[in-house]
Amino acid sequence: MKQLIKKIVPRPVLQTAIDIRDRRRLRIVPEQGFDSSHLKRANDIDLSTIFSDKEIEKTWNSDHENITSILGEDYIFDGINSGDRRALYCLITALKPEKVLEVGTHIGASTLYISRALKNISSDSIVTTVDILDVNAEHAPWKKLGLEMPPREFAKKLGSLDYIDFQASPALDFMRDTDKKFDFIFLDGDHSSQAVYKEVSIALTLLNPNGVILLHDYYPEAKQLFSNGHIIAGPFRALDRVKKEGNDIYVKPLGNLPWPTKLESNATSLAVVTRA
Ligand SMILES: C[S@@+](CC[C@H](N)C(=O)[O-])C[C@H]1O[C@@H](n2cnc3c(N)ncnc32)[C@H](O)[C@@H]1O
């Protein structure tokens, strides 16, 4: 049904309808707390140094080659794009978080790159990756997308299964129930503004001091980033509300990366949540 609506309704009309619903849903969420005291400060993350670090580039080249030789180039076709995977890998390698939480496993593209970066940090490092679906089940997205095997099997092949804890749960339930703390939280699950608003609020309570929250699909000012005109407004709208409520939260979009991302551009929708 969704696919049919997408086909017959012109994109601008569909986008307006989605936006109206998204704004209405965000409006009815009661104001949440946003204690940013455990967030890294904006000035403590020097993205240009991280992205031009020659040592990180070396490990990226060998890990990326290793991953694609095992998974094949086909693996690239879904999940976050390969330029974003590189940025995520560089951030993890530079910031050296031990405990990572990822919301939105899907086919495990980002998970595998995070796990490879963690493997270079410490044998105690782990990424807990949560998806509302059981991503390793027989009829999960990996199967529908024609991949050879589920994320767990890919991780095994890659030798990084010990660095991944797969969890099938709605993200908010997992985050409310867990007693774990994390150094780095990557949010790439439900992109509606109300979900991101609630997730960021809880994520802040799960962070160890000097922690980082990284958002995917953050379109600054809810404007298009790529030539396909596609806009996902939820994460920007959610963080805009957080800022308007007077919280000490500063979102730093990664902007243009030094390497290609998608649609012949270097733009990325990745953004770091910091405090001023
Ligand atoms: C864009 S995909 C993530 C892509 C993934 N990071 C990758 O690189 O392969 C979003 C995922 O979030 C999951 N998701 C959506 N809503 C969720 C929720 N409320 N809790 C947990 N996961 C959710 C979806 O099932 C989907 O697998």
The ligand as a Gaussian input file, in Angstrom:
#p B3LYP/6-31G(d) Opt

LIG

0 1
 C       18.085000       3.392000       7.838000
 S       18.003000       1.832000       8.562000
 C       19.564000       1.704000       9.371000
 C       20.700000       1.435000       8.431000
 C       21.917000       0.835000       9.120000
 N       22.500000       1.784000      10.038000
 C       22.936000       0.363000       8.099000
 O       23.909000       1.064000       7.826000
 O       22.735000      -0.734000       7.552000
 C       16.875000       2.086000       9.888000
 C       16.622000       0.868000      10.740000
 O       15.979000       1.311000      11.930000
 C       15.045000       0.351000      12.329000
 N       14.037000       0.999000      13.192000
 C       12.993000       1.782000      12.816000
 N       12.310000       2.185000      13.891000
 C       12.938000       1.666000      14.967000
 C       12.700000       1.711000      16.369000
 N       11.683000       2.405000      16.882000
 N       13.536000       1.040000      17.188000
 C       14.588000       0.337000      16.689000
 N       14.845000       0.257000      15.374000
 C       14.044000       0.907000      14.522000
 C       14.480000      -0.195000      11.032000
 O       13.932000      -1.492000      11.226000
 C       15.705000      -0.167000      10.113000
 O       16.326000      -1.427000      10.115000

